[in-house]
Amino acid sequence: MEPLTTIKKLLSAGKIVVPDYQRAYSWDTGEKDRKLQVEVFISDLEEYLEEPLGECYFGHFLFERTQNEDVLAVVDGQQRLTTITIFLAKLFERLKEIRALSEGEIHLEQDMLKRDSLCRFETVGHDRVFFKEYVLEGSRTSRESLSYLSMVRIADAADYFKEYLKEKKEDYLLRMLEVIKSAKCTTHEVSSSA
């Protein structure tokens, strides 16, 4: 993987998984008196959309190559990658409510989120099925009997983004999609062998 890349290239390079030794999703939506991580993520994107000052940068991601060469395990940056993936899923969902996706947009969605049964990003094991069904496929709509706090946080972030995007027009969605897919990030791979 290139050390300087884009979010699109990062997500389309294969499959990224959060290994079970990592903590589960922990970003929260805000409280009445202050913004928390999910709102800060959105406000940073909004600020960039209003006054772009060069390229958008999503930070550094650290990975470990797994035995399957096409799979990267996240060592650092999984909270951001999870949030980016949730936001993209809800952005594509909203765009599909407005109109059918173009052929290029279909390929982009497949490259960044899910192509057939291949999910480009998977969270920790105990959240994987819920993440796939609730966020990526929309096949699960119920929040009942969520076993882990991380599932609640995933659902909260997905619902927050869905609510945030529900009144957004096509032009806004396309500009936001362009910002995210073109956003720069740096990556580094570490080896598990000593």
Backbone torsions as a table, in degrees:
resi	resn	phi	psi	omega
1	MET	NA	143.0	178.8
2	GLU	-69.4	141.3	179.3
3	PRO	-66.3	-33.2	174.6
4	LEU	-114.5	120.8	-174.6
5	THR	-145.3	-173.1	175.2
6	THR	-113.4	163.7	177.5
7	ILE	-60.4	-40.6	178.7
8	LYS	-59.7	-48.8	-179.4
9	LYS	-63.9	-39.2	179.5
10	LEU	-61.6	-49.4	-176.5
11	LEU	-72.7	-27.6	-177.1
12	SER	-91.1	-0.6	-176.3
13	ALA	-72.5	-12.6	-177.6
14	GLY	159.9	-118.5	-179.4
15	LYS	-136.6	137.3	177.9
16	ILE	-117.2	129.6	178.4
17	VAL	-124.9	150.3	172.2
18	VAL	-95.8	113.7	-179.1
19	PRO	-66.1	154.5	-175.5
20	ASP	-65.0	-18.9	177.2
21	TYR	-75.8	-12.7	177.2
22	GLN	-81.0	155.6	175.8
23	ARG	-70.7	153.2	-179.8
24	ALA	-75.8	176.3	-177.0
25	TYR	-59.1	129.4	-173.5
26	SER	-128.5	1.1	-179.4
27	TRP	-74.3	138.7	-178.1
28	ASP	-109.5	159.1	166.7
29	THR	-86.6	167.8	-169.4
30	GLY	-69.6	168.6	172.5
31	GLU	-108.0	171.7	-176.6
32	LYS	-56.0	-38.5	-171.9
33	ASP	-101.3	-2.6	179.4
34	ARG	-158.8	153.2	176.3
35	LYS	-82.2	142.3	172.8
36	LEU	-112.8	-171.9	-166.8
37	GLN	-52.7	-44.3	-176.4
38	VAL	-65.6	-41.0	177.7
39	GLU	-69.3	-35.4	177.3
40	VAL	-64.9	-40.6	176.1
41	PHE	-55.6	-49.2	-179.6
42	ILE	-67.0	-44.0	-177.9
43	SER	-65.4	-33.6	175.0
44	ASP	-64.3	-43.1	177.3
45	LEU	-64.3	-42.7	178.4
46	GLU	-60.1	-45.0	179.7
47	GLU	-60.3	-42.4	178.9
48	TYR	-65.0	-41.0	179.4
49	LEU	-61.9	-39.0	-178.1
50	GLU	-71.6	-41.5	-178.1
51	GLU	-140.4	79.2	-179.8
52	PRO	-64.3	125.1	178.9
53	LEU	-115.0	74.0	-175.6
54	GLY	84.4	-152.5	-177.0
55	GLU	-85.6	146.4	174.1
56	CYS	-73.9	137.9	-177.9
57	TYR	-124.4	126.0	-178.1
58	PHE	-102.1	12.4	173.2
59	GLY	92.5	-165.0	-174.8
60	HIS	-107.7	140.7	177.5
61	PHE	-124.3	136.2	-179.9
62	LEU	-114.1	131.4	-175.8
63	PHE	-129.9	158.8	170.4
64	GLU	-121.3	129.4	178.0
65	ARG	-73.7	130.4	-180.0
66	THR	-87.1	178.3	177.3
67	GLN	-61.5	-32.7	172.4
68	ASN	-82.8	111.7	-172.9
69	GLU	-58.3	-21.8	-178.9
70	ASP	-88.1	0.8	-176.6
71	VAL	-117.3	127.9	175.3
72	LEU	-108.1	136.6	174.8
73	ALA	-99.7	130.4	-178.9
74	VAL	-75.9	125.7	174.4
75	VAL	-98.8	-40.0	178.0
76	ASP	-145.3	133.6	178.0
77	GLY	112.4	8.2	-174.9
78	GLN	-68.4	-29.7	178.7
79	GLN	-63.4	-43.8	178.4
80	ARG	-66.0	-44.4	-179.6
81	LEU	-63.9	-39.2	177.4
82	THR	-62.7	-45.7	-178.6
83	THR	-65.4	-42.7	177.6
84	ILE	-59.6	-44.3	-179.4
85	THR	-64.7	-44.3	178.2
86	ILE	-61.0	-46.3	-179.5
87	PHE	-61.7	-45.9	178.9
88	LEU	-60.5	-41.7	179.1
89	ALA	-60.4	-43.0	-179.7
90	LYS	-73.4	-31.5	176.0
91	LEU	-65.6	-47.4	177.7
92	PHE	-63.5	-39.1	178.1
93	GLU	-58.9	-45.6	179.6
94	ARG	-66.1	-41.4	178.7
95	LEU	-60.7	-39.6	178.8
96	LYS	-69.0	-24.0	174.1
97	GLU	-69.8	-31.0	-177.6
98	ILE	-81.4	-43.5	-177.0
99	ARG	-163.5	170.0	175.5
100	ALA	-70.6	145.0	177.5
101	LEU	-70.5	145.0	173.4
102	SER	-71.7	168.4	179.0
103	GLU	-60.4	-41.7	178.5
104	GLY	-63.5	-39.1	178.7
105	GLU	-68.9	-35.4	176.3
106	ILE	-62.6	-46.1	178.7
107	HIS	-63.6	-39.4	179.1
108	LEU	-63.5	-44.7	177.2
109	GLU	-60.8	-42.2	179.2
110	GLN	-67.5	-36.8	180.0
111	ASP	-70.8	-32.4	-173.3
112	MET	-101.5	-23.8	-175.1
113	LEU	-120.7	-60.8	-171.8
114	LYS	-160.1	124.7	173.9
115	ARG	-116.6	115.7	-175.1
116	ASP	53.4	-118.6	-179.4
117	SER	-94.4	-3.5	-178.5
118	LEU	-84.4	110.2	172.7
119	CYS	-84.6	127.1	-177.4
120	ARG	-68.6	-27.5	-179.5
121	PHE	-135.5	133.5	176.1
122	GLU	-130.4	136.3	-179.9
123	THR	-85.4	-172.2	-177.8
124	VAL	-56.1	154.9	-172.7
125	GLY	-50.1	-46.6	-174.9
126	HIS	-71.8	-13.0	178.0
127	ASP	-104.9	-7.8	-169.6
128	ARG	-57.8	-52.3	-176.8
129	VAL	-63.8	-44.6	178.6
130	PHE	-60.4	-45.6	-179.8
131	PHE	-58.5	-47.0	-179.9
132	LYS	-61.8	-47.7	-176.0
133	GLU	-72.8	-41.6	-174.0
134	TYR	-83.3	-40.2	-174.0
135	VAL	-95.8	-55.1	-170.4
136	LEU	-80.3	-38.2	-176.2
137	GLU	-102.7	-27.2	-174.9
138	GLY	69.5	16.1	-178.8
139	SER	-79.2	-18.6	175.1
140	ARG	-113.4	126.6	179.5
141	THR	-114.6	-13.3	-177.6
142	SER	-83.7	140.5	174.6
143	ARG	-102.9	7.2	-179.1
144	GLU	-68.1	148.9	176.1
145	SER	50.8	50.4	173.4
146	LEU	-82.1	121.5	-170.9
147	SER	-77.3	-23.6	-173.0
148	TYR	-129.8	148.7	175.9
149	LEU	-59.1	-34.8	178.7
150	SER	-61.9	-35.2	176.3
151	MET	-64.7	-41.5	178.1
152	VAL	-61.8	-43.2	-179.8
153	ARG	-66.4	-39.2	175.8
154	ILE	-61.2	-47.6	179.5
155	ALA	-63.3	-41.0	178.1
156	ASP	-60.6	-45.2	179.8
157	ALA	-64.4	-44.9	179.5
158	ALA	-61.8	-44.7	179.6
159	ASP	-67.0	-38.1	178.1
160	TYR	-62.0	-47.9	-180.0
161	PHE	-65.7	-38.9	178.3
162	LYS	-61.4	-45.9	178.5
163	GLU	-64.4	-42.6	-179.6
164	TYR	-61.1	-39.4	-175.1
165	LEU	-88.4	-9.5	-169.6
166	LYS	-62.1	-27.4	179.0
167	GLU	-102.8	0.1	-177.2
168	LYS	-73.8	141.1	-178.8
169	LYS	-86.9	166.3	-176.9
170	GLU	-55.1	-44.9	-178.5
171	ASP	-58.9	-44.6	178.4
172	TYR	-60.5	-46.6	-178.3
173	LEU	-61.1	-42.2	-179.3
174	LEU	-68.2	-38.7	176.9
175	ARG	-65.8	-42.2	179.0
176	MET	-65.3	-40.4	177.7
177	LEU	-61.0	-42.5	178.7
178	GLU	-62.9	-43.4	179.5
179	VAL	-59.9	-46.9	-175.9
180	ILE	-70.2	-46.8	-177.3
181	LYS	-64.8	-30.9	-178.8
182	SER	-92.1	-6.9	-178.3
183	ALA	-58.2	137.7	-179.6
184	LYS	-85.0	152.9	172.2
185	CYS	-153.6	160.0	174.4
186	THR	-112.3	149.9	-177.9
187	THR	-134.5	157.2	175.0
188	HIS	-148.8	138.3	176.4
189	GLU	-106.6	135.4	173.9
190	VAL	-110.1	158.4	179.9
191	SER	-100.8	142.3	177.8
192	SER	-83.6	-14.0	178.9
193	SER	-86.5	140.0	-177.1
194	ALA	-87.4	NA	NA
